Amino acid sequence: MRSFSFLLISWLLVFPSAMKAQLLSWEYEDIVTDVRMPAANPSMAVDPGQNVHLSFWNPEVDRLEYAFLDRETGMWSFEVIAPMKSAGYVSSLVLDDEGGVHVAFLENISEESYVGYANKIAGEWTVEEVLPTSSFGKYGLDLDFPIYAQPTISLQLTEENRPLIIAFDGTYTTLSSCNHLGQDLQIYRQNYLMDL
């Protein structure tokens, strides 16, 4: 251990700019000092004006929520994305080139996960069920299975600003070393499905 420490210190003395670049490249800012509310599993995007957009799960009411921090005023605004749905344990948020907000999320239907999609264009939310007849596994954290075996999603946009949702199917019947029966990685684009 001493030889490694000596080597590291020697390297930093010979190449001090490497240390400075590494240590000074991150800046910390506590952007939520005035808000206290239940929130978990956030997804964040920052727009060109440095405004912060968050989707997150409110575990007290099982709702998918959206928060916006206006960088100029420092004020937060909050909305429930799909007020009539139990949803949001996992979500993925992206912004399009026109400032539209897009969120893919897991919806809770009878304790099973279903994939949903919402977008906010011109101030209005539109919510869609992506595949309403297919469960992707248990909704919420299942302590009997490792986190990598549970449903999750990711959202990207195509060049045409069409949603591309990648969903990991966490349905299972047994658990083996690294192979879970029934699991699959599925990619949903509007109007068609690619199965990997």
Solvent accessible surface area in square Angstrom, and as a share of the most:
residue,aa,sasa,rsa
1,M,186,0.83
2,R,213,0.78
3,S,87,0.56
4,F,121,0.50
5,S,43,0.27
6,F,150,0.63
7,L,118,0.59
8,L,79,0.39
9,I,101,0.51
10,S,34,0.22
11,W,117,0.41
12,L,41,0.20
13,L,137,0.68
14,V,103,0.59
15,F,105,0.44
16,P,78,0.49
17,S,83,0.53
18,A,37,0.28
19,M,75,0.34
20,K,124,0.53
21,A,67,0.52
22,Q,127,0.56
23,L,117,0.58
24,L,122,0.61
25,S,80,0.52
26,W,216,0.76
27,E,155,0.70
28,Y,183,0.69
29,E,89,0.40
30,D,79,0.41
31,I,54,0.28
32,V,54,0.31
33,T,85,0.49
34,D,103,0.53
35,V,29,0.16
36,R,195,0.71
37,M,70,0.31
38,P,44,0.28
39,A,58,0.45
40,A,32,0.25
41,N,60,0.31
42,P,93,0.59
43,S,21,0.14
44,M,113,0.50
45,A,20,0.16
46,V,67,0.38
47,D,25,0.13
48,P,139,0.87
49,G,48,0.46
50,Q,105,0.47
51,N,31,0.16
52,V,10,0.06
53,H,12,0.06
54,L,28,0.14
55,S,0,0.00
56,F,7,0.03
57,W,42,0.15
58,N,16,0.08
59,P,56,0.35
60,E,136,0.61
61,V,84,0.48
62,D,26,0.13
63,R,65,0.24
64,L,1,0.00
65,E,12,0.06
66,Y,8,0.03
67,A,0,0.00
68,F,49,0.21
69,L,10,0.05
70,D,43,0.22
71,R,108,0.39
72,E,167,0.75
73,T,90,0.52
74,G,41,0.39
75,M,130,0.58
76,W,31,0.11
77,S,55,0.36
78,F,80,0.33
79,E,58,0.26
80,V,58,0.33
81,I,4,0.02
82,A,5,0.04
83,P,79,0.50
84,M,177,0.79
85,K,42,0.18
86,S,40,0.26
87,A,1,0.00
88,G,0,0.00
89,Y,32,0.12
90,V,25,0.14
91,S,12,0.08
92,S,16,0.11
93,L,8,0.04
94,V,27,0.16
95,L,38,0.19
96,D,16,0.08
97,D,129,0.67
98,E,149,0.67
99,G,53,0.51
100,G,6,0.06
101,V,5,0.03
102,H,6,0.03
103,V,0,0.00
104,A,0,0.00
105,F,1,0.00
106,L,3,0.01
107,E,12,0.06
108,N,28,0.15
109,I,68,0.35
110,S,103,0.66
111,E,105,0.47
112,E,62,0.28
113,S,0,0.00
114,Y,36,0.14
115,V,3,0.02
116,G,1,0.01
117,Y,7,0.03
118,A,0,0.00
119,N,28,0.14
120,K,38,0.16
121,I,88,0.45
122,A,105,0.81
123,G,50,0.48
124,E,126,0.57
125,W,49,0.17
126,T,73,0.43
127,V,50,0.29
128,E,72,0.32
129,E,87,0.39
130,V,41,0.24
131,L,52,0.26
132,P,71,0.45
133,T,125,0.72
134,S,40,0.26
135,S,33,0.21
136,F,4,0.02
137,G,3,0.03
138,K,81,0.34
139,Y,12,0.05
140,G,13,0.13
141,L,92,0.46
142,D,13,0.07
143,L,155,0.77
144,D,119,0.61
145,F,41,0.17
146,P,44,0.28
147,I,126,0.64
148,Y,119,0.45
149,A,0,0.00
150,Q,11,0.05
151,P,12,0.08
152,T,65,0.38
153,I,15,0.08
154,S,45,0.29
155,L,1,0.00
156,Q,95,0.42
157,L,39,0.19
158,T,22,0.13
159,E,168,0.75
160,E,121,0.54
161,N,41,0.21
162,R,85,0.31
163,P,8,0.05
164,L,39,0.19
165,I,5,0.03
166,I,45,0.23
167,A,0,0.00
168,F,48,0.20
169,D,17,0.09
170,G,0,0.00
171,T,43,0.25
172,Y,56,0.21
173,T,109,0.63
174,T,75,0.43
175,L,78,0.39
176,S,57,0.37
177,S,107,0.69
178,C,105,0.63
179,N,101,0.52
180,H,14,0.06
181,L,97,0.48
182,G,57,0.54
183,Q,34,0.15
184,D,43,0.22
185,L,68,0.34
186,Q,30,0.13
187,I,24,0.12
188,Y,13,0.05
189,R,73,0.27
190,Q,70,0.31
191,N,145,0.74
192,Y,104,0.40
193,L,87,0.43
194,M,73,0.33
195,D,88,0.46
196,L,127,0.63
